Amino acid sequence: MFKYILFDFDGTLIDTNELIILTLKETAKKFINRDLSPDDLNSILGRHLEEQMKCISPVFWEDMMLFYKTYYKANKDRMIKEFPGIREMLSQIKAIGCKTAIVSAKGRSGIEHGLDCFKLSEYIDVIVSAYDIQNNKPHPEPALKALELLCGVKEQSLLIGDSPYDILCGQNAGIKTVLVDWTIFPKNEICRLKPDFIIKEPTDLCKIIASQK
């Protein structure tokens, strides 16, 4: 059965979408006086912050990173939300006996803050943040690092995410992948990557795990 469950964080477990988009737009407006279009956003969402800022401006990216972090921190407590059904899903898969990890392009402090906010930390065994590895998604290193920490094997693993980078990371690592239906990315484009499963709601993941017994 699937015993090692790797989760993306932003847009998968925690709804930070509105805050991330707002912060990206405010950052671009301040430094290059430009409104980011939906296409602009789709091209950078899901990437590591440094990559995002360099895409927006190769000139001002360092100052933009500082502004982004400050703006995000000032607004996170009022804007981030827990996706419905996440707690129930995490509780159920832990009860089954699965080991869990966060595999994210976000910094560790942001991940831990989000988990603590919604009292989800008890359901997560391992965190692999952007600063724990050399290569971020879609490179396989984050997923492989998580499996190493969990003492897990690829054949019994799933990687769950909302972005093309998540799906590619899992595929590059030789791990089966799950796309969440609540993604804000163009779903048709991600479906072209042929994730192994698509779930409509969080508890559907439990059914996938149970079906493999």
DAZI-V693103 format. One record per backbone hydrogen bond with DSSP energy under -0.5 kcal/mol. NH is the residue of the N-H (numbers start at 1). CO is the residue of the C=O. Records with the same first field share a line. If there is no record, write none. Layout:
# DAZI-V693103
NH=CO, CO
This chain:
# DAZI-V693103
3=1, 156
4=156
5=3, 99
6=4, 158
7=5, 101
8=160
11=14
12=9
13=9
14=9
15=81
16=14
20=16
21=17
22=18
23=19
24=20
25=21
26=22
27=23
28=24
29=25
30=26
31=27
32=28
33=28, 29
34=28
36=34
41=37
42=38
43=39
44=40, 41
45=41
47=44
49=105
52=48
53=49
54=50
55=51
56=52
57=53
61=57
64=60
65=61
66=62
67=63
68=64
69=65
70=66
71=67
72=68
73=69
74=70
75=71, 72
76=72
78=75
79=75, 76
80=76
81=15
83=13
86=83
89=85
90=86
91=87
92=88
93=89
94=90
95=91
96=92
97=93
98=93
99=3
101=5
102=126
103=7
104=128
111=107
112=108
113=109
114=110
115=111
116=112
117=113
118=114
119=116
120=115
121=115
123=120
124=121
125=100
126=100
128=102
129=127
130=106
132=129
133=130
139=136
142=139
144=140
145=141
146=142
147=143
148=144
149=145
150=146
151=147, 148
152=147
156=153
157=154
158=4
159=176
160=6
161=178
167=163
168=164
169=165
170=166
171=167
172=168
173=169
174=170, 171
175=170
176=157
178=159
179=197
180=161
181=199
183=180
187=185
189=186
190=186
191=187
192=188
193=190
194=191
197=177
199=179
204=201
205=202
206=203
207=203
208=204
209=205
210=206
211=207
212=208, 209
213=210
